[in-house]
Amino acid sequence: MRKINTEQITDIIEKLCIDANYNLGEDLLTSLQNFLEKEESPLGKEVITQILQNAEIGRKEQVPVCQDTGFAIVFIEIGQEVVLSGGDLRNAVNEGIRRGYKNGLLRKSIVKNPIDRINTGDNTPAVIHTDIVPGNKLKITFDAKGGGCENMSRSAMLTPAHGREGVVNFVLETVSAAGANPCPPIIVGVGLGGTFDYSTLLAKKAILRQVGSHNRDETIASLEIELLEKINKLGIGPQGLGGRTTALSVQVETYPCHIASLPVAVNIECHSHRVKSAVI
């Protein structure tokens, strides 16, 4: 058994909050550069160029790349040989968020209650997902999820008769209805299977993958390719101003489902894709 103190988790979370909001990942930047070269719309090219310039300013000056510094979503994979000491895991994570958003001068966007809308003042609480996995390590993945793109996400309980065509149509309808609202070019996470709740979690996990990566299942990989091609023919384009680059990637995760069900969820991520990970 390996002991990990929760204060170490707090320190890592604080750093991830700041790093994610200041420094966009190389996978995202490479994808943007590749699509810049393929984009045919002059206005679309200009928008992608400005996005890349904005990312460089964030990195050089160590400032947030977007004013919406997101809802803190934290995924923790805990090795089954790990013992946590020093305090409650949830408290440790939220303290890390609290410190990161304060010390990183990041906007606080969370309200205590969906009805009375009083700001918590420190961007907590986070949404925390935990998984028990083999081994003696602990992996933390932080996602700063903007409100504009999250608002455009949808889920549906299709029937098996809808099949692949029904899934494709639902994803395309979701992206088309979103239009410019999620600040394209977007990353589209799709969850297929499981249950009503689990499909939405799969969609969220899908956007954590390396941008442009494909599912290891060839059938699902071909679905990702088909969806990306069809989304980019919608003509929404960068920031909704027209062009061929509406999405940088479509990433699908699946899980077995009931014989009577076909759950599908779409979680949309904006071009300020702020995901960072650390392993203890």
C-alpha angles and dihedrals in degrees: 000000000000122000121218121185115225091225086070088056090051091053093050094047090052091054094045092053091056097038093051094050096045104035121045116209123265091236090060094044092049091050092049090050092050092050091046089061092049098042111108099189112091089211091048090051090050092051093050090047090054091048090054091046090050090052090052091051090051091051097044099042096032096233131132114281090216135028090228099073091182147228108301109243116181128191116193124190108197119197111230089233092058123103117197118215138174100051148327116327095221092051090048092053094047092048088054090052090047093052095041095052092045098045094038091051089235123164116261108227107166125106123202097229129020091226107043093034099210111165116240089218098224106055092253147163101059124206104246127197120187132192129185110224136172119276141039102280135094122218121198122194118187124198122187098205117198120221097229096060095037090056090060094058121110142182134200140183103228123182123243088251089068088064125167092329091056091051092050092048093049093051092047092047090050094051093043092051090048092057112160095344098095093050102249146245083081139183112231118211115194126191117198125186135357113087135313092278098036095053090060091051090050089053090052092048090049092065090055091069121098108284110261095016121136134224113259090234107088093214092054092042089055089050090053091052093047092049094049092051093049094045091052090053091060090085096224091126132175110344088352093288096121134269143106098284107082094132132024095198144356113212121188128194122187141195133182114273142192118283089244097048143073107180115189130180132181121204113186123207123196125230089266090077103178110184124143132170138197133185124212 
